Amino acid sequence: MSRPSGEWNGDDFDVLADGAVVGRIMKAMAAPEGSPWLCTLAFGHHEDCTPTHRYEATREAAMAAFGKKLAAGVAQ
């Protein structure tokens, strides 16, 4: 999937569940030192969920964190 702006790069990924976009993982321009990867829930998939985003040191860690949320049914 591409961004609505049409801009896309190799450090920006949609997270899909059952074919729907439920979040995003991207390398953030402004992030805590040592944790540049941001994973965030999409609007409409974060009701009653805190936090709605987190930063991780690697893309793989961000993917694992998102996977845990999906497994818990948070983003569904």
PDB file of N, CA, C, O and CB in Angstrom:
ATOM      1  N   MET A   1       0.844  -1.191   0.000  1.00  0.00           N
ATOM      2  CA  MET A   1       0.000   0.000   0.000  1.00  0.00           C
ATOM      3  C   MET A   1       0.873   1.233   0.000  1.00  0.00           C
ATOM      4  O   MET A   1       1.969   1.232   0.561  1.00  0.00           O
ATOM      5  CB  MET A   1      -0.951   0.010   1.212  1.00  0.00           C
ATOM      6  N   SER A   2       0.402   2.248  -0.609  1.00  0.00           N
ATOM      7  CA  SER A   2       1.177   3.478  -0.614  1.00  0.00           C
ATOM      8  C   SER A   2       0.505   4.508   0.284  1.00  0.00           C
ATOM      9  O   SER A   2      -0.679   4.407   0.606  1.00  0.00           O
ATOM     10  CB  SER A   2       1.335   4.024  -2.050  1.00  0.00           C
ATOM     11  N   ARG A   3       1.265   5.461   0.661  1.00  0.00           N
ATOM     12  CA  ARG A   3       0.743   6.574   1.468  1.00  0.00           C
ATOM     13  C   ARG A   3      -0.217   7.396   0.618  1.00  0.00           C
ATOM     14  O   ARG A   3      -0.069   7.440  -0.603  1.00  0.00           O
ATOM     15  CB  ARG A   3       1.903   7.472   2.014  1.00  0.00           C
ATOM     16  N   PRO A   4      -1.191   8.043   1.233  1.00  0.00           N
ATOM     17  CA  PRO A   4      -2.112   8.900   0.475  1.00  0.00           C
ATOM     18  C   PRO A   4      -1.386   9.969  -0.342  1.00  0.00           C
ATOM     19  O   PRO A   4      -1.871  10.392  -1.391  1.00  0.00           O
ATOM     20  CB  PRO A   4      -3.093   9.568   1.423  1.00  0.00           C
ATOM     21  N   SER A   5      -0.230  10.398   0.142  1.00  0.00           N
ATOM     22  CA  SER A   5       0.520  11.430  -0.573  1.00  0.00           C
ATOM     23  C   SER A   5       1.211  10.862  -1.811  1.00  0.00           C
ATOM     24  O   SER A   5       1.691  11.614  -2.660  1.00  0.00           O
ATOM     25  CB  SER A   5       1.552  12.071   0.354  1.00  0.00           C
ATOM     26  N   GLY A   6       1.260   9.527  -1.909  1.00  0.00           N
ATOM     27  CA  GLY A   6       1.975   8.909  -3.006  1.00  0.00           C
ATOM     28  C   GLY A   6       3.440   8.688  -2.699  1.00  0.00           C
ATOM     29  O   GLY A   6       4.142   8.029  -3.466  1.00  0.00           O
ATOM     30  N   GLU A   7       3.919   9.238  -1.571  1.00  0.00           N
ATOM     31  CA  GLU A   7       5.310   9.086  -1.161  1.00  0.00           C
ATOM     32  C   GLU A   7       5.472   7.731  -0.486  1.00  0.00           C
ATOM     33  O   GLU A   7       4.603   7.311   0.279  1.00  0.00           O
ATOM     34  CB  GLU A   7       5.748  10.241  -0.209  1.00  0.00           C
ATOM     35  N   TRP A   8       6.560   7.054  -0.758  1.00  0.00           N
ATOM     36  CA  TRP A   8       6.823   5.747  -0.166  1.00  0.00           C
ATOM     37  C   TRP A   8       8.314   5.552  -0.066  1.00  0.00           C
ATOM     38  O   TRP A   8       9.051   6.028  -0.930  1.00  0.00           O
ATOM     39  CB  TRP A   8       6.175   4.611  -0.989  1.00  0.00           C
ATOM     40  N   ASN A   9       8.783   4.870   0.958  1.00  0.00           N
ATOM     41  CA  ASN A   9      10.205   4.549   1.036  1.00  0.00           C
ATOM     42  C   ASN A   9      10.381   3.204   1.726  1.00  0.00           C
ATOM     43  O   ASN A   9       9.414   2.635   2.233  1.00  0.00           O
ATOM     44  CB  ASN A   9      10.985   5.657   1.790  1.00  0.00           C
ATOM     45  N   GLY A  10      11.586   2.700   1.748  1.00  0.00           N
ATOM     46  CA  GLY A  10      11.864   1.386   2.286  1.00  0.00           C
ATOM     47  C   GLY A  10      11.828   1.269   3.789  1.00  0.00           C
ATOM     48  O   GLY A  10      12.027   0.176   4.321  1.00  0.00           O
ATOM     49  N   ASP A  11      11.581   2.359   4.493  1.00  0.00           N
ATOM     50  CA  ASP A  11      11.514   2.338   5.949  1.00  0.00           C
ATOM     51  C   ASP A  11      10.118   2.692   6.453  1.00  0.00           C
ATOM     52  O   ASP A  11       9.981   3.260   7.537  1.00  0.00           O
ATOM     53  CB  ASP A  11      12.537   3.299   6.534  1.00  0.00           C
ATOM     54  N   ASP A  12       9.085   2.365   5.686  1.00  0.00           N
ATOM     55  CA  ASP A  12       7.714   2.734   6.017  1.00  0.00           C
ATOM     56  C   ASP A  12       6.792   1.598   5.563  1.00  0.00           C
ATOM     57  O   ASP A  12       6.689   1.312   4.370  1.00  0.00           O
ATOM     58  CB  ASP A  12       7.313   4.098   5.345  1.00  0.00           C
ATOM     59  N   PHE A  13       6.130   0.960   6.518  1.00  0.00           N
ATOM     60  CA  PHE A  13       5.333  -0.222   6.216  1.00  0.00           C
ATOM     61  C   PHE A  13       3.942  -0.153   6.829  1.00  0.00           C
ATOM     62  O   PHE A  13       3.787   0.260   7.978  1.00  0.00           O
ATOM     63  CB  PHE A  13       6.043  -1.461   6.704  1.00  0.00           C
ATOM     64  N   ASP A  14       2.938  -0.553   6.071  1.00  0.00           N
ATOM     65  CA  ASP A  14       1.603  -0.733   6.617  1.00  0.00           C
ATOM     66  C   ASP A  14       1.553  -2.096   7.297  1.00  0.00           C
ATOM     67  O   ASP A  14       2.211  -3.038   6.854  1.00  0.00           O
ATOM     68  CB  ASP A  14       0.508  -0.611   5.504  1.00  0.00           C
ATOM     69  N   VAL A  15       0.778  -2.201   8.366  1.00  0.00           N
ATOM     70  CA  VAL A  15       0.554  -3.470   9.037  1.00  0.00           C
ATOM     71  C   VAL A  15      -0.853  -3.914   8.690  1.00  0.00           C
ATOM     72  O   VAL A  15      -1.817  -3.184   8.923  1.00  0.00           O
ATOM     73  CB  VAL A  15       0.759  -3.355  10.587  1.00  0.00           C
ATOM     74  N   LEU A  16      -0.971  -5.111   8.134  1.00  0.00           N
ATOM     75  CA  LEU A  16      -2.270  -5.624   7.701  1.00  0.00           C
ATOM     76  C   LEU A  16      -2.729  -6.764   8.602  1.00  0.00           C
ATOM     77  O   LEU A  16      -1.922  -7.563   9.078  1.00  0.00           O
ATOM     78  CB  LEU A  16      -2.203  -6.097   6.242  1.00  0.00           C
ATOM     79  N   ALA A  17      -4.036  -6.826   8.827  1.00  0.00           N
ATOM     80  CA  ALA A  17      -4.667  -7.951   9.517  1.00  0.00           C
ATOM     81  C   ALA A  17      -5.953  -8.236   8.764  1.00  0.00           C
ATOM     82  O   ALA A  17      -6.819  -7.369   8.650  1.00  0.00           O
ATOM     83  CB  ALA A  17      -4.939  -7.643  11.054  1.00  0.00           C
ATOM     84  N   ASP A  18      -6.074  -9.437   8.256  1.00  0.00           N
ATOM     85  CA  ASP A  18      -7.246  -9.812   7.455  1.00  0.00           C
ATOM     86  C   ASP A  18      -7.474  -8.845   6.295  1.00  0.00           C
ATOM     87  O   ASP A  18      -8.615  -8.544   5.946  1.00  0.00           O
ATOM     88  CB  ASP A  18      -8.492  -9.862   8.338  1.00  0.00           C
ATOM     89  N   GLY A  19      -6.384  -8.362   5.702  1.00  0.00           N
ATOM     90  CA  GLY A  19      -6.468  -7.499   4.533  1.00  0.00           C
ATOM     91  C   GLY A  19      -6.715  -6.030   4.821  1.00  0.00           C
ATOM     92  O   GLY A  19      -6.742  -5.218   3.897  1.00  0.00           O
ATOM     93  N   ALA A  20      -6.897  -5.674   6.085  1.00  0.00           N
ATOM     94  CA  ALA A  20      -7.148  -4.274   6.450  1.00  0.00           C
ATOM     95  C   ALA A  20      -5.898  -3.678   7.103  1.00  0.00           C
ATOM     96  O   ALA A  20      -5.181  -4.367   7.828  1.00  0.00           O
ATOM     97  CB  ALA A  20      -8.371  -4.161   7.412  1.00  0.00           C
ATOM     98  N   VAL A  21      -5.646  -2.405   6.841  1.00  0.00           N
ATOM     99  CA  VAL A  21      -4.533  -1.708   7.478  1.00  0.00           C
ATOM    100  C   VAL A  21      -4.918  -1.423   8.927  1.00  0.00           C
ATOM    101  O   VAL A  21      -5.887  -0.712   9.193  1.00  0.00           O
ATOM    102  CB  VAL A  21      -4.177  -0.384   6.715  1.00  0.00           C
ATOM    103  N   VAL A  22      -4.147  -1.987   9.862  1.00  0.00           N
ATOM    104  CA  VAL A  22      -4.429  -1.790  11.281  1.00  0.00           C
ATOM    105  C   VAL A  22      -3.335  -0.985  11.969  1.00  0.00           C
ATOM    106  O   VAL A  22      -3.450  -0.653  13.149  1.00  0.00           O
ATOM    107  CB  VAL A  22      -4.594  -3.130  11.974  1.00  0.00           C
ATOM    108  N   GLY A  23      -2.272  -0.672  11.228  1.00  0.00           N
ATOM    109  CA  GLY A  23      -1.201   0.101  11.825  1.00  0.00           C
ATOM    110  C   GLY A  23      -0.087   0.379  10.852  1.00  0.00           C
ATOM    111  O   GLY A  23      -0.203   0.158   9.646  1.00  0.00           O
ATOM    112  N   ARG A  24       0.996   0.868  11.412  1.00  0.00           N
ATOM    113  CA  ARG A  24       2.125   1.294  10.602  1.00  0.00           C
ATOM    114  C   ARG A  24       3.404   1.088  11.396  1.00  0.00           C
ATOM    115  O   ARG A  24       3.437   1.299  12.608  1.00  0.00           O
ATOM    116  CB  ARG A  24       1.974   2.774  10.167  1.00  0.00           C
ATOM    117  N   ILE A  25       4.449   0.678  10.708  1.00  0.00           N
ATOM    118  CA  ILE A  25       5.791   0.596  11.280  1.00  0.00           C
ATOM    119  C   ILE A  25       6.695   1.424  10.379  1.00  0.00           C
ATOM    120  O   ILE A  25       6.733   1.217   9.166  1.00  0.00           O
ATOM    121  CB  ILE A  25       6.299  -0.904  11.402  1.00  0.00           C
ATOM    122  N   MET A  26       7.418   2.359  10.975  1.00  0.00           N
ATOM    123  CA  MET A  26       8.271   3.228  10.171  1.00  0.00           C
ATOM    124  C   MET A  26       9.465   3.683  10.983  1.00  0.00           C
ATOM    125  O   MET A  26       9.441   3.673  12.214  1.00  0.00           O
ATOM    126  CB  MET A  26       7.485   4.439   9.653  1.00  0.00           C
ATOM    127  N   LYS A  27      10.499   4.079  10.284  1.00  0.00           N
ATOM    128  CA  LYS A  27      11.658   4.679  10.922  1.00  0.00           C
ATOM    129  C   LYS A  27      11.336   6.156  11.090  1.00  0.00           C
ATOM    130  O   LYS A  27      11.204   6.893  10.113  1.00  0.00           O
ATOM    131  CB  LYS A  27      12.981   4.453  10.084  1.00  0.00           C
ATOM    132  N   ALA A  28      11.214   6.573  12.339  1.00  0.00           N
ATOM    133  CA  ALA A  28      10.771   7.939  12.640  1.00  0.00           C
ATOM    134  C   ALA A  28      11.904   8.944  12.496  1.00  0.00           C
ATOM    135  O   ALA A  28      13.063   8.645  12.783  1.00  0.00           O
ATOM    136  CB  ALA A  28      10.198   8.009  14.050  1.00  0.00           C
ATOM    137  N   MET A  29      11.549  10.134  12.050  1.00  0.00           N
ATOM    138  CA  MET A  29      12.520  11.220  11.919  1.00  0.00           C
ATOM    139  C   MET A  29      12.940  11.733  13.298  1.00  0.00           C
ATOM    140  O   MET A  29      14.100  12.092  13.503  1.00  0.00           O
ATOM    141  CB  MET A  29      11.931  12.372  11.074  1.00  0.00           C
ATOM    142  N   ALA A  30      12.007  11.767  14.228  1.00  0.00           N
ATOM    143  CA  ALA A  30      12.288  12.204  15.594  1.00  0.00           C
ATOM    144  C   ALA A  30      11.868  11.074  16.529  1.00  0.00           C
ATOM    145  O   ALA A  30      10.684  10.754  16.636  1.00  0.00           O
ATOM    146  CB  ALA A  30      11.537  13.551  15.943  1.00  0.00           C
ATOM    147  N   ALA A  31      12.843  10.476  17.200  1.00  0.00           N
ATOM    148  CA  ALA A  31      12.577   9.328  18.057  1.00  0.00           C
ATOM    149  C   ALA A  31      13.576   9.317  19.201  1.00  0.00           C
ATOM    150  O   ALA A  31      14.611   9.979  19.130  1.00  0.00           O
ATOM    151  CB  ALA A  31      12.646   8.006  17.255  1.00  0.00           C
ATOM    152  N   PRO A  32      13.271   8.570  20.254  1.00  0.00           N
ATOM    153  CA  PRO A  32      14.243   8.448  21.336  1.00  0.00           C
ATOM    154  C   PRO A  32      15.557   7.849  20.815  1.00  0.00           C
ATOM    155  O   PRO A  32      15.546   6.996  19.927  1.00  0.00           O
ATOM    156  CB  PRO A  32      13.670   7.578  22.478  1.00  0.00           C
ATOM    157  N   GLU A  33      16.661   8.291  21.359  1.00  0.00           N
ATOM    158  CA  GLU A  33      17.970   7.799  20.921  1.00  0.00           C
ATOM    159  C   GLU A  33      18.045   6.279  21.095  1.00  0.00           C
ATOM    160  O   GLU A  33      17.717   5.742  22.153  1.00  0.00           O
ATOM    161  CB  GLU A  33      19.112   8.494  21.717  1.00  0.00           C
ATOM    162  N   GLY A  34      18.474   5.614  20.051  1.00  0.00           N
ATOM    163  CA  GLY A  34      18.621   4.170  20.089  1.00  0.00           C
ATOM    164  C   GLY A  34      17.361   3.392  19.763  1.00  0.00           C
ATOM    165  O   GLY A  34      17.394   2.163  19.703  1.00  0.00           O
ATOM    166  N   SER A  35      16.253   4.083  19.551  1.00  0.00           N
ATOM    167  CA  SER A  35      14.980   3.426  19.227  1.00  0.00           C
ATOM    168  C   SER A  35      14.277   4.169  18.092  1.00  0.00           C
ATOM    169  O   SER A  35      13.258   4.821  18.316  1.00  0.00           O
ATOM    170  CB  SER A  35      14.062   3.360  20.477  1.00  0.00           C
ATOM    171  N   PRO A  36      14.813   4.073  16.883  1.00  0.00           N
ATOM    172  CA  PRO A  36      14.264   4.863  15.775  1.00  0.00           C
ATOM    173  C   PRO A  36      12.996   4.306  15.128  1.00  0.00           C
ATOM    174  O   PRO A  36      12.354   5.005  14.343  1.00  0.00           O
ATOM    175  CB  PRO A  36      15.295   5.000  14.733  1.00  0.00           C
ATOM    176  N   TRP A  37      12.620   3.058  15.443  1.00  0.00           N
ATOM    177  CA  TRP A  37      11.473   2.438  14.774  1.00  0.00           C
ATOM    178  C   TRP A  37      10.197   2.659  15.576  1.00  0.00           C
ATOM    179  O   TRP A  37      10.124   2.321  16.758  1.00  0.00           O
ATOM    180  CB  TRP A  37      11.714   0.932  14.570  1.00  0.00           C
ATOM    181  N   LEU A  38       9.203   3.227  14.920  1.00  0.00           N
ATOM    182  CA  LEU A  38       7.908   3.524  15.525  1.00  0.00           C
ATOM    183  C   LEU A  38       6.871   2.533  15.019  1.00  0.00           C
ATOM    184  O   LEU A  38       6.737   2.331  13.812  1.00  0.00           O
ATOM    185  CB  LEU A  38       7.472   4.975  15.214  1.00  0.00           C
ATOM    186  N   CYS A  39       6.143   1.920  15.932  1.00  0.00           N
ATOM    187  CA  CYS A  39       4.987   1.120  15.524  1.00  0.00           C
ATOM    188  C   CYS A  39       3.762   1.763  16.161  1.00  0.00           C
ATOM    189  O   CYS A  39       3.758   2.075  17.351  1.00  0.00           O
ATOM    190  CB  CYS A  39       5.137  -0.402  15.951  1.00  0.00           C
ATOM    191  N   THR A  40       2.742   1.953  15.367  1.00  0.00           N
ATOM    192  CA  THR A  40       1.561   2.650  15.838  1.00  0.00           C
ATOM    193  C   THR A  40       0.295   2.014  15.281  1.00  0.00           C
ATOM    194  O   THR A  40       0.281   1.521  14.153  1.00  0.00           O
ATOM    195  CB  THR A  40       1.626   4.120  15.454  1.00  0.00           C
ATOM    196  N   LEU A  41      -0.760   2.028  16.073  1.00  0.00           N
ATOM    197  CA  LEU A  41      -2.054   1.520  15.628  1.00  0.00           C
ATOM    198  C   LEU A  41      -2.738   2.560  14.758  1.00  0.00           C
ATOM    199  O   LEU A  41      -2.608   3.760  15.001  1.00  0.00           O
ATOM    200  CB  LEU A  41      -2.947   1.148  16.833  1.00  0.00           C
ATOM    201  N   ALA A  42      -3.459   2.110  13.756  1.00  0.00           N
ATOM    202  CA  ALA A  42      -4.202   3.014  12.875  1.00  0.00           C
ATOM    203  C   ALA A  42      -5.456   3.531  13.601  1.00  0.00           C
ATOM    204  O   ALA A  42      -5.988   2.875  14.496  1.00  0.00           O
ATOM    205  CB  ALA A  42      -4.595   2.291  11.546  1.00  0.00           C
ATOM    206  N   PHE A  43      -5.902   4.704  13.198  1.00  0.00           N
ATOM    207  CA  PHE A  43      -7.131   5.263  13.745  1.00  0.00           C
ATOM    208  C   PHE A  43      -8.259   4.260  13.508  1.00  0.00           C
ATOM    209  O   PHE A  43      -8.362   3.685  12.425  1.00  0.00           O
ATOM    210  CB  PHE A  43      -7.463   6.653  13.099  1.00  0.00           C
ATOM    211  N   GLY A  44      -9.084   4.055  14.497  1.00  0.00           N
ATOM    212  CA  GLY A  44     -10.165   3.099  14.387  1.00  0.00           C
ATOM    213  C   GLY A  44      -9.800   1.727  14.915  1.00  0.00           C
ATOM    214  O   GLY A  44     -10.655   0.847  15.011  1.00  0.00           O
ATOM    215  N   HIS A  45      -8.519   1.537  15.260  1.00  0.00           N
ATOM    216  CA  HIS A  45      -8.068   0.252  15.793  1.00  0.00           C
ATOM    217  C   HIS A  45      -7.401   0.405  17.152  1.00  0.00           C
ATOM    218  O   HIS A  45      -6.748  -0.520  17.635  1.00  0.00           O
ATOM    219  CB  HIS A  45      -7.108  -0.410  14.821  1.00  0.00           C
ATOM    220  N   HIS A  46      -7.565   1.574  17.771  1.00  0.00           N
ATOM    221  CA  HIS A  46      -6.895   1.798  19.043  1.00  0.00           C
ATOM    222  C   HIS A  46      -7.840   2.124  20.194  1.00  0.00           C
ATOM    223  O   HIS A  46      -7.404   2.612  21.237  1.00  0.00           O
ATOM    224  CB  HIS A  46      -5.912   2.900  18.892  1.00  0.00           C
ATOM    225  N   GLU A  47      -9.130   1.856  20.012  1.00  0.00           N
ATOM    226  CA  GLU A  47     -10.064   2.119  21.092  1.00  0.00           C
ATOM    227  C   GLU A  47      -9.674   1.315  22.324  1.00  0.00           C
ATOM    228  O   GLU A  47      -9.336   0.135  22.224  1.00  0.00           O
ATOM    229  CB  GLU A  47     -11.500   1.788  20.661  1.00  0.00           C
ATOM    230  N   ASP A  48      -9.721   1.948  23.465  1.00  0.00           N
ATOM    231  CA  ASP A  48      -9.410   1.311  24.744  1.00  0.00           C
ATOM    232  C   ASP A  48      -8.015   0.694  24.786  1.00  0.00           C
ATOM    233  O   ASP A  48      -7.788  -0.270  25.516  1.00  0.00           O
ATOM    234  CB  ASP A  48     -10.431   0.251  25.042  1.00  0.00           C
ATOM    235  N   CYS A  49      -7.088   1.236  24.017  1.00  0.00           N
ATOM    236  CA  CYS A  49      -5.730   0.705  23.985  1.00  0.00           C
ATOM    237  C   CYS A  49      -4.737   1.801  24.342  1.00  0.00           C
ATOM    238  O   CYS A  49      -4.678   2.846  23.694  1.00  0.00           O
ATOM    239  CB  CYS A  49      -5.406   0.113  22.598  1.00  0.00           C
ATOM    240  N   THR A  50      -3.974   1.547  25.366  1.00  0.00           N
ATOM    241  CA  THR A  50      -2.925   2.472  25.763  1.00  0.00           C
ATOM    242  C   THR A  50      -1.681   1.652  26.026  1.00  0.00           C
ATOM    243  O   THR A  50      -1.758   0.671  26.765  1.00  0.00           O
ATOM    244  CB  THR A  50      -3.334   3.314  27.018  1.00  0.00           C
ATOM    245  N   PRO A  51      -0.563   1.995  25.472  1.00  0.00           N
ATOM    246  CA  PRO A  51      -0.332   3.080  24.527  1.00  0.00           C
ATOM    247  C   PRO A  51      -0.733   2.687  23.109  1.00  0.00           C
ATOM    248  O   PRO A  51      -0.901   1.508  22.799  1.00  0.00           O
ATOM    249  CB  PRO A  51       1.129   3.496  24.556  1.00  0.00           C
ATOM    250  N   THR A  52      -0.883   3.693  22.261  1.00  0.00           N
ATOM    251  CA  THR A  52      -1.242   3.443  20.860  1.00  0.00           C
ATOM    252  C   THR A  52      -0.009   3.340  19.969  1.00  0.00           C
ATOM    253  O   THR A  52      -0.115   3.002  18.790  1.00  0.00           O
ATOM    254  CB  THR A  52      -2.157   4.550  20.344  1.00  0.00           C
ATOM    255  N   HIS A  53       1.157   3.630  20.535  1.00  0.00           N
ATOM    256  CA  HIS A  53       2.393   3.545  19.757  1.00  0.00           C
ATOM    257  C   HIS A  53       3.552   3.239  20.695  1.00  0.00           C
ATOM    258  O   HIS A  53       3.442   3.378  21.913  1.00  0.00           O
ATOM    259  CB  HIS A  53       2.654   4.863  18.971  1.00  0.00           C
ATOM    260  N   ARG A  54       4.652   2.826  20.107  1.00  0.00           N
ATOM    261  CA  ARG A  54       5.868   2.611  20.872  1.00  0.00           C
ATOM    262  C   ARG A  54       7.064   2.667  19.928  1.00  0.00           C
ATOM    263  O   ARG A  54       6.927   2.516  18.714  1.00  0.00           O
ATOM    264  CB  ARG A  54       5.819   1.256  21.628  1.00  0.00           C
ATOM    265  N   TYR A  55       8.228   2.887  20.507  1.00  0.00           N
ATOM    266  CA  TYR A  55       9.471   2.938  19.751  1.00  0.00           C
ATOM    267  C   TYR A  55      10.312   1.706  20.082  1.00  0.00           C
ATOM    268  O   TYR A  55      10.328   1.237  21.220  1.00  0.00           O
ATOM    269  CB  TYR A  55      10.255   4.244  20.059  1.00  0.00           C
ATOM    270  N   GLU A  56      11.005   1.192  19.073  1.00  0.00           N
ATOM    271  CA  GLU A  56      11.860   0.022  19.240  1.00  0.00           C
ATOM    272  C   GLU A  56      13.206   0.268  18.572  1.00  0.00           C
ATOM    273  O   GLU A  56      13.337   1.152  17.725  1.00  0.00           O
ATOM    274  CB  GLU A  56      11.186  -1.240  18.654  1.00  0.00           C
ATOM    275  N   ALA A  57      14.199  -0.517  18.959  1.00  0.00           N
ATOM    276  CA  ALA A  57      15.551  -0.349  18.427  1.00  0.00           C
ATOM    277  C   ALA A  57      15.681  -0.851  16.991  1.00  0.00           C
ATOM    278  O   ALA A  57      16.485  -0.321  16.224  1.00  0.00           O
ATOM    279  CB  ALA A  57      16.545  -1.073  19.308  1.00  0.00           C
ATOM    280  N   THR A  58      14.899  -1.868  16.619  1.00  0.00           N
ATOM    281  CA  THR A  58      15.004  -2.442  15.281  1.00  0.00           C
ATOM    282  C   THR A  58      13.619  -2.623  14.668  1.00  0.00           C
ATOM    283  O   THR A  58      12.610  -2.628  15.373  1.00  0.00           O
ATOM    284  CB  THR A  58      15.748  -3.788  15.328  1.00  0.00           C
ATOM    285  N   ARG A  59      13.586  -2.768  13.359  1.00  0.00           N
ATOM    286  CA  ARG A  59      12.328  -3.033  12.661  1.00  0.00           C
ATOM    287  C   ARG A  59      11.753  -4.367  13.131  1.00  0.00           C
ATOM    288  O   ARG A  59      10.543  -4.499  13.314  1.00  0.00           O
ATOM    289  CB  ARG A  59      12.540  -3.041  11.124  1.00  0.00           C
ATOM    290  N   GLU A  60      12.623  -5.347  13.322  1.00  0.00           N
ATOM    291  CA  GLU A  60      12.180  -6.660  13.768  1.00  0.00           C
ATOM    292  C   GLU A  60      11.526  -6.592  15.151  1.00  0.00           C
ATOM    293  O   GLU A  60      10.528  -7.267  15.402  1.00  0.00           O
ATOM    294  CB  GLU A  60      13.357  -7.630  13.792  1.00  0.00           C
ATOM    295  N   ALA A  61      12.091  -5.779  16.046  1.00  0.00           N
ATOM    296  CA  ALA A  61      11.513  -5.611  17.380  1.00  0.00           C
ATOM    297  C   ALA A  61      10.156  -4.921  17.288  1.00  0.00           C
ATOM    298  O   ALA A  61       9.233  -5.263  18.027  1.00  0.00           O
ATOM    299  CB  ALA A  61      12.465  -4.803  18.287  1.00  0.00           C
ATOM    300  N   ALA A  62      10.031  -3.949  16.382  1.00  0.00           N
ATOM    301  CA  ALA A  62       8.748  -3.262  16.182  1.00  0.00           C
ATOM    302  C   ALA A  62       7.707  -4.237  15.645  1.00  0.00           C
ATOM    303  O   ALA A  62       6.548  -4.208  16.059  1.00  0.00           O
ATOM    304  CB  ALA A  62       8.910  -2.064  15.213  1.00  0.00           C
ATOM    305  N   MET A  63       8.126  -5.104  14.716  1.00  0.00           N
ATOM    306  CA  MET A  63       7.211  -6.106  14.165  1.00  0.00           C
ATOM    307  C   MET A  63       6.764  -7.078  15.262  1.00  0.00           C
ATOM    308  O   MET A  63       5.589  -7.441  15.322  1.00  0.00           O
ATOM    309  CB  MET A  63       7.886  -6.878  13.002  1.00  0.00           C
ATOM    310  N   ALA A  64       7.677  -7.496  16.117  1.00  0.00           N
ATOM    311  CA  ALA A  64       7.335  -8.413  17.207  1.00  0.00           C
ATOM    312  C   ALA A  64       6.365  -7.755  18.186  1.00  0.00           C
ATOM    313  O   ALA A  64       5.414  -8.390  18.641  1.00  0.00           O
ATOM    314  CB  ALA A  64       8.607  -8.867  17.946  1.00  0.00           C
ATOM    315  N   ALA A  65       6.604  -6.488  18.508  1.00  0.00           N
ATOM    316  CA  ALA A  65       5.718  -5.768  19.427  1.00  0.00           C
ATOM    317  C   ALA A  65       4.315  -5.654  18.841  1.00  0.00           C
ATOM    318  O   ALA A  65       3.324  -5.825  19.551  1.00  0.00           O
ATOM    319  CB  ALA A  65       6.281  -4.367  19.737  1.00  0.00           C
ATOM    320  N   PHE A  66       4.234  -5.365  17.545  1.00  0.00           N
ATOM    321  CA  PHE A  66       2.932  -5.262  16.897  1.00  0.00           C
ATOM    322  C   PHE A  66       2.255  -6.622  16.863  1.00  0.00           C
ATOM    323  O   PHE A  66       1.045  -6.725  17.065  1.00  0.00           O
ATOM    324  CB  PHE A  66       3.074  -4.699  15.474  1.00  0.00           C
ATOM    325  N   GLY A  67       3.031  -7.662  16.609  1.00  0.00           N
ATOM    326  CA  GLY A  67       2.487  -9.016  16.591  1.00  0.00           C
ATOM    327  C   GLY A  67       1.848  -9.392  17.917  1.00  0.00           C
ATOM    328  O   GLY A  67       0.805 -10.046  17.943  1.00  0.00           O
ATOM    329  N   LYS A  68       2.467  -8.983  19.016  1.00  0.00           N
ATOM    330  CA  LYS A  68       1.901  -9.260  20.345  1.00  0.00           C
ATOM    331  C   LYS A  68       0.563  -8.559  20.517  1.00  0.00           C
ATOM    332  O   LYS A  68      -0.373  -9.132  21.073  1.00  0.00           O
ATOM    333  CB  LYS A  68       2.874  -8.818  21.453  1.00  0.00           C
ATOM    334  N   LYS A  69       0.469  -7.315  20.040  1.00  0.00           N
ATOM    335  CA  LYS A  69      -0.800  -6.588  20.132  1.00  0.00           C
ATOM    336  C   LYS A  69      -1.875  -7.286  19.316  1.00  0.00           C
ATOM    337  O   LYS A  69      -3.006  -7.442  19.775  1.00  0.00           O
ATOM    338  CB  LYS A  69      -0.631  -5.137  19.653  1.00  0.00           C
ATOM    339  N   LEU A  70      -1.520  -7.709  18.097  1.00  0.00           N
ATOM    340  CA  LEU A  70      -2.490  -8.398  17.243  1.00  0.00           C
ATOM    341  C   LEU A  70      -2.923  -9.716  17.862  1.00  0.00           C
ATOM    342  O   LEU A  70      -4.103 -10.064  17.826  1.00  0.00           O
ATOM    343  CB  LEU A  70      -1.904  -8.640  15.853  1.00  0.00           C
ATOM    344  N   ALA A  71      -1.971 -10.452  18.430  1.00  0.00           N
ATOM    345  CA  ALA A  71      -2.292 -11.735  19.061  1.00  0.00           C
ATOM    346  C   ALA A  71      -3.230 -11.550  20.251  1.00  0.00           C
ATOM    347  O   ALA A  71      -4.042 -12.424  20.557  1.00  0.00           O
ATOM    348  CB  ALA A  71      -1.008 -12.441  19.513  1.00  0.00           C
ATOM    349  N   ALA A  72      -3.109 -10.411  20.913  1.00  0.00           N
ATOM    350  CA  ALA A  72      -3.980 -10.116  22.053  1.00  0.00           C
ATOM    351  C   ALA A  72      -5.331  -9.588  21.606  1.00  0.00           C
ATOM    352  O   ALA A  72      -6.221  -9.376  22.430  1.00  0.00           O
ATOM    353  CB  ALA A  72      -3.316  -9.109  22.978  1.00  0.00           C
ATOM    354  N   GLY A  73      -5.489  -9.373  20.294  1.00  0.00           N
ATOM    355  CA  GLY A  73      -6.769  -8.886  19.763  1.00  0.00           C
ATOM    356  C   GLY A  73      -6.988  -7.398  19.892  1.00  0.00           C
ATOM    357  O   GLY A  73      -8.102  -6.915  19.693  1.00  0.00           O
ATOM    358  N   VAL A  74      -5.934  -6.661  20.225  1.00  0.00           N
ATOM    359  CA  VAL A  74      -6.058  -5.229  20.454  1.00  0.00           C
ATOM    360  C   VAL A  74      -6.422  -4.468  19.204  1.00  0.00           C
ATOM    361  O   VAL A  74      -7.249  -3.559  19.268  1.00  0.00           O
ATOM    362  CB  VAL A  74      -4.787  -4.688  21.009  1.00  0.00           C
ATOM    363  N   ALA A  75      -5.835  -4.805  18.061  1.00  0.00           N
ATOM    364  CA  ALA A  75      -6.025  -4.009  16.847  1.00  0.00           C
ATOM    365  C   ALA A  75      -7.119  -4.569  15.953  1.00  0.00           C
ATOM    366  O   ALA A  75      -7.236  -4.152  14.801  1.00  0.00           O
ATOM    367  CB  ALA A  75      -4.731  -3.929  16.071  1.00  0.00           C
ATOM    368  N   GLN A  76      -7.918  -5.496  16.449  1.00  0.00           N
ATOM    369  CA  GLN A  76      -8.901  -6.123  15.575  1.00  0.00           C
ATOM    370  C   GLN A  76     -10.283  -5.538  15.750  1.00  0.00           C
ATOM    371  O   GLN A  76     -11.224  -5.965  15.080  1.00  0.00           O
ATOM    372  CB  GLN A  76      -8.946  -7.600  15.824  1.00  0.00           C
TER     373      GLN A  76
END
